[in-house]
């Protein structure tokens, strides 16, 4: 009777440690003590009935596995595969500990393994003590598993459902491997080799469980690292796009939408460094200051935008480039074009501007002065710009409009 009570206490300890472990892994409150005690009573009553009916150990532990699974599913509502993971953890630890203790006891007292099976009415049956020790050992193992580092690994595995199949297949294989070893308790021979084989199987199963958990944990870690890398790469791409957008925005003139002075100088310097041939046309609107003074800046803006449209129409799409260099100054880069042809295009712009002023009956005239220089004439971009500006200013002086710049 005393052994029965001690075994009940040992099983309660195992049962209690199992549910403590599951509650820690799931980050859930421990089930109410009433449920724990009820579960313990049902399970232990089940063990007593199996012993009385003298079920084979294989059937005994298989039924216990189903019972523990449904008990886990009831107390910790959730995914069935998650409940199966917890159940297999508890069963592998419990079964390995029980087989280990029975085998060690069989060696120590030199009894055949048949005397440690479920035939309790047999006069030679001595399973009581190793079963007691087995539940204590299993409880200690489950208690050890509550260490924070192990809990974190279990949680990481359960946070990656895509790896459930692998870990559950491994654990199920270990579970049935231990089950096969229960068949050794049918042997009536007092064979030391069988007992050592049984101990080896327990050690192998525990080691296999550890390797499966560690391998799956490492795979889950790698998945997390890949996800973090993808997230970081996405953020970096977003930052690069944002930087490019801001850079692009900073390089645009807000009124005309053309690239500004800084971008123009960077482009000219780059093209000259790469020895890309082009012709630079430095344009200046004639009389813009007078228009602003006489008719207001709104009319002056109209002049600028009209000129922008006419200058753009003289540029070849995706070949030439246009920049607003200052308030009334524009730069055009005619790629692979001679100065003579560029000059003709500038004159076309003047004709179109005069026509536009006449069509709109504007109270002022619109025209440009320009200076044209081929890139091959200079080796330094600043000198190229200065010469184009000088030629433009000379043309403006010839028109007698230098005072209106």
C-alpha positions in Angstrom: 0.0 0.0 0.0 2.9 2.4 0.9 4.5 1.7 -2.5 1.2 2.4 -4.2 0.9 5.8 -2.4 4.5 6.7 -3.2 4.1 5.8 -6.8 0.9 8.0 -6.9 3.0 10.9 -5.5 5.7 10.2 -8.0 3.3 10.2 -10.9 1.6 13.4 -9.6 5.1 15.0 -9.6 5.6 13.9 -13.2 2.1 15.1 -14.2 2.6 18.4 -12.4 6.0 19.1 -14.0 4.6 18.3 -17.4 1.8 20.9 -17.2 4.2 23.4 -15.7 6.4 22.9 -18.7 3.6 23.3 -21.2 2.2 26.4 -19.5 5.7 28.0 -19.6 6.2 27.2 -23.3 2.7 28.5 -24.2 3.0 31.6 -22.0 -0.3 30.6 -20.4 -1.4 30.5 -16.8 -1.0 27.2 -15.1 -4.3 25.3 -15.2 -6.5 25.5 -12.1 -5.3 23.1 -9.4 -8.7 21.4 -9.5 -8.2 20.5 -13.2 -4.6 19.3 -12.5 -5.8 17.0 -9.6 -8.7 15.8 -11.7 -6.4 15.0 -14.6 -4.0 13.2 -12.2 -6.7 11.1 -10.7 -8.1 10.1 -14.2 -4.6 9.2 -15.4 -3.5 7.3 -12.3 -6.8 5.5 -12.2 -6.2 4.6 -15.8 -2.8 3.1 -14.8 -4.3 1.1 -12.0 -7.0 -0.3 -14.4 -4.3 -1.2 -17.0 -2.3 -3.0 -14.3 -5.3 -4.8 -12.9 -6.3 -5.9 -16.5 -2.6 -6.7 -17.1 -2.5 -4.9 -20.5 0.7 -5.3 -22.4 3.0 -2.4 -21.8 2.7 -1.4 -25.5 -1.1 -1.0 -25.2 -0.7 0.6 -21.8 1.6 3.4 -22.9 -0.2 3.9 -26.3 -3.5 4.5 -24.4 -1.7 6.8 -22.0 -0.4 8.8 -24.9 -3.9 9.3 -26.3 -5.2 10.3 -22.9 -2.4 12.8 -22.3 -2.9 14.3 -25.8 -6.6 15.0 -25.2 -5.9 16.3 -21.7 -3.3 18.7 -23.1 -5.7 19.8 -25.9 -8.4 20.4 -23.3 -6.3 22.4 -20.8 -4.3 24.4 -23.4 -6.7 25.0 -26.2 -4.9 25.5 -29.5 -3.5 23.8 -32.6 -3.6 20.0 -32.5 -0.1 19.7 -33.8 1.1 21.9 -31.0 -0.7 19.7 -28.5 0.9 16.6 -30.2 4.4 18.2 -29.8 3.8 18.7 -26.0 2.4 15.2 -25.7 5.3 13.5 -27.4 7.7 15.5 -25.3 6.1 14.3 -22.1 5.7 10.7 -23.4 9.2 10.3 -24.7 10.6 11.6 -21.3 8.3 9.4 -19.3 8.7 6.2 -21.3 12.5 6.5 -21.6 12.8 7.1 -17.9 10.6 4.1 -17.1 12.4 1.8 -19.4 15.8 3.0 -18.2 14.9 2.4 -14.5 13.3 -1.0 -15.2 16.4 -2.1 -17.1 18.9 -0.8 -14.5 16.8 -2.5 -11.7 16.8 -5.7 -13.8 20.6 -5.7 -13.9 21.0 -4.8 -10.2 18.8 -7.6 -8.9 19.5 -10.0 -11.7 15.9 -10.5 -12.7 14.6 -11.2 -16.3 12.9 -8.3 -17.9 9.6 -10.3 -17.9 9.3 -9.7 -14.2 9.0 -5.9 -14.8 6.0 -6.1 -17.2 2.4 -5.4 -16.3 1.5 -8.9 -14.9 1.2 -7.6 -11.3 -0.5 -10.9 -10.1 2.6 -12.8 -11.0 4.6 -13.7 -7.9 7.9 -12.6 -9.4 6.7 -9.2 -10.6 8.9 -6.4 -9.2 7.9 -3.4 -11.4 6.7 -1.3 -8.4 10.1 0.3 -7.5 11.4 1.1 -11.0 8.0 2.6 -12.0 8.2 4.8 -8.9 11.8 5.8 -9.8 10.9 6.2 -13.5 8.2 8.8 -12.8 10.5 10.7 -10.4 13.3 10.7 -13.1 10.9 11.8 -15.8 9.6 14.6 -13.6 13.1 15.8 -12.9 13.9 15.8 -16.7 10.7 17.9 -17.3 11.7 20.2 -14.5 15.1 20.7 -16.1 13.5 21.6 -19.4 11.9 24.6 -17.8 15.3 26.4 -17.9 14.8 29.7 -19.8 17.2 28.8 -22.7 15.3 25.5 -23.4 11.9 27.3 -23.1 13.0 29.9 -25.7 14.0 27.1 -28.1 10.6 25.3 -27.7 8.8 28.6 -28.2 10.9 29.4 -31.3 10.0 26.0 -32.8 6.3 26.5 -32.1 6.4 29.9 -33.7 7.4 28.3 -37.0 4.5 26.0 -38.0 6.2 25.3 -41.4 8.7 23.0 -39.4 6.1 21.1 -37.4 6.0 18.2 -39.8 9.7 17.6 -39.5 9.9 17.7 -35.7 6.7 15.7 -35.2 7.9 13.0 -37.6 11.2 12.8 -35.7 9.5 12.7 -32.3 6.9 10.1 -33.5 9.7 7.9 -34.8 11.5 8.1 -31.4 8.2 7.4 -29.6 7.6 4.2 -31.6 11.3 3.2 -31.3 10.8 3.2 -27.5 7.5 1.2 -28.0 9.4 -1.5 -29.8 11.7 -1.9 -26.8 8.6 -2.6 -24.6 8.4 -5.9 -26.5 11.6 -6.9 -24.7 9.5 -7.3 -21.5 8.0 -10.4 -23.0 11.4 -12.2 -22.9 11.7 -14.7 -20.0 15.4 -15.0 -20.4 17.7 -13.3 -17.9 19.9 -11.9 -20.6 22.3 -9.0 -19.8 22.6 -8.1 -23.5 18.8 -7.4 -23.7 19.0 -5.2 -20.7 22.0 -3.2 -22.0 20.2 -2.9 -25.3 17.2 -1.5 -23.6 19.3 1.0 -21.7 21.0 1.9 -25.0 17.7 2.5 -26.6 16.6 4.9 -23.9 19.9 6.9 -24.2 19.6 6.9 -28.0 16.0 8.2 -27.8 16.8 11.0 -25.4 19.9 11.9 -27.5 17.7 11.8 -30.7 15.1 14.0 -29.1 17.8 16.5 -28.1 19.3 16.5 -31.6 15.9 16.9 -33.3 15.0 19.8 -31.0 18.4 21.5 -31.5 18.4 21.0 -35.3 14.8 22.3 -35.7 15.6 25.3 -33.4 18.7 26.2 -35.5 16.6 26.0 -38.7 14.0 28.3 -37.2 16.7 30.7 -36.2 18.0 30.7 -39.7 14.5 31.4 -40.9 14.3 34.3 -38.6 17.6 35.6 -39.7 16.5 35.4 -43.3 13.3 37.2 -42.5 15.2 39.9 -40.7 17.6 40.2 -43.6 14.7 40.5 -46.0 13.1 43.1 -43.8 16.4 45.0 -43.6 16.9 44.8 -47.3 13.4 46.1 -47.9 14.0 49.0 -45.6 17.3 49.7 -47.2 15.6 49.7 -50.6 12.9 52.0 -49.3 15.6 54.3 -47.9 17.5 54.3 -51.2 14.4 55.1 -53.1 13.5 57.8 -50.7 17.1 59.3 -50.9 16.9 59.1 -54.7 13.4 60.8 -54.6 14.7 63.5 -52.3 17.8 63.9 -54.4 15.7 64.1 -57.6 13.4 66.6 -55.9 16.3 68.7 -54.7 17.7 68.8 -58.2 14.5 70.1 -59.8 13.5 73.7 -60.3 10.0 74.0 -58.5 8.5 76.4 -61.1 9.5 74.8 -64.4 10.2 71.2 -63.3 13.5 71.4 -65.1 16.8 70.3 -63.5 18.5 73.1 -61.6 22.0 74.7 -61.7 23.7 72.2 -59.5 22.5 69.2 -61.5 23.5 71.0 -64.7 27.0 71.6 -63.6 27.3 68.0 -62.3 26.1 66.7 -65.7 28.4 68.9 -67.7 31.4 67.9 -65.6 30.6 64.2 -65.9 30.1 64.4 -69.7 33.4 66.2 -70.2 35.2 63.8 -68.0 33.8 60.9 -70.0 34.6 62.8 -73.2 31.0 62.7 -74.4 30.7 65.3 -77.3 28.0 67.9 -77.0 27.3 71.5 -77.7 26.4 73.9 -74.8 23.8 76.6 -75.5 23.6 79.2 -72.8 20.2 81.0 -73.1 19.0 84.2 -71.4 15.5 85.7 -71.6 15.5 89.2 -73.0 13.8 91.9 -71.0 12.5 89.7 -68.1 13.3 92.3 -65.5 11.4 94.9 -67.5 8.3 92.6 -67.7 8.5 92.0 -63.9 8.8 95.8 -63.2 6.0 96.8 -65.6 3.5 94.0 -65.4 4.3 92.1 -62.2 6.0 88.9 -61.3 3.0 86.8 -62.3 3.4 88.0 -65.9 7.1 87.4 -65.6 6.5 83.8 -64.5 4.2 83.5 -67.6 7.1 84.6 -69.7 9.4 82.0 -68.1 7.0 79.2 -68.5 6.2 80.1 -72.2 10.0 80.2 -72.9 10.5 76.9 -71.1 7.9 75.2 -73.4 9.4 76.7 -76.6 13.0 75.7 -75.6 11.9 72.2 -74.7 10.3 71.8 -78.1 13.7 72.5 -79.7 15.3 69.6 -77.7 15.4 66.0 -78.9 13.5 63.7 -76.6 15.9 61.5 -74.5 18.9 62.9 -76.3 19.3 66.6 -75.4 18.8 68.0 -71.9 17.5 71.3 -70.6 18.2 73.0 -67.3 17.1 76.2 -65.6 20.4 77.7 -64.6 19.1 80.9 -62.9 16.1 83.2 -62.8 16.1 84.0 -66.5 19.0 81.7 -67.6 18.7 78.3 -69.2 21.3 75.7 -70.4 20.7 73.2 -73.2 23.1 70.3 -73.9 22.8 69.2 -77.5 24.5 65.8 -77.7 26.4 65.0 -80.9 25.4 68.3 -82.5 27.5 71.0 -84.1 27.4 74.6 -83.0 25.9 75.7 -86.4 22.9 73.4 -86.0 22.5 74.3 -82.4 22.5 78.0 -83.5 19.7 77.3 -86.0 17.7 75.7 -83.2 18.2 78.7 -81.0 16.9 81.0 -83.8 13.9 78.7 -84.2 13.2 79.3 -80.5 13.3 83.0 -81.0 10.9 82.8 -84.0 8.5 80.7 -81.9 8.7 83.1 -79.0 7.9 86.1 -81.2 5.0 84.2 -82.7 3.7 83.3 -79.3 3.8 86.9 -78.1 1.9 88.0 -81.2 -0.7 85.2 -80.9 -1.4 86.1 -77.3 -1.3 89.8 -77.9 1.1 90.3 -75.1 2.1 93.9 -74.3 5.7 92.9 -74.5 8.0 91.0 -76.8 9.7 87.6 -76.0 13.1 86.5 -77.2 16.3 85.0 -76.1 20.0 85.8 -76.3 22.3 82.8 -76.5 25.9 81.7 -76.5 27.0 78.5 -78.1 30.2 76.5 -77.5 31.2 73.0 -78.5 32.6 70.8 -75.6 35.7 70.0 -77.6 36.9 73.6 -77.4 37.7 73.3 -73.7 39.0 70.7 -71.4 37.5 72.1 -68.2 33.8 72.5 -67.7 33.9 75.9 -65.8 35.8 77.5 -68.7 33.2 76.0 -71.1 30.4 77.6 -69.1 32.2 81.0 -68.8 32.8 81.1 -72.6 29.1 80.3 -73.3 28.0 83.0 -70.9 30.4 85.5 -72.4 29.2 84.9 -75.9 25.6 85.1 -74.7 26.3 88.5 -73.0 28.0 89.8 -76.1 24.9 89.0 -78.2 22.8 90.7 -75.7 25.0 93.8 -75.9 24.7 93.8 -79.6 20.9 93.9 -79.2 21.4 96.8 -76.8 19.6 94.9 -74.0 22.4 94.4 -71.5 20.8 96.7 -69.1 17.7 94.5 -68.9 19.5 91.3 -67.8 
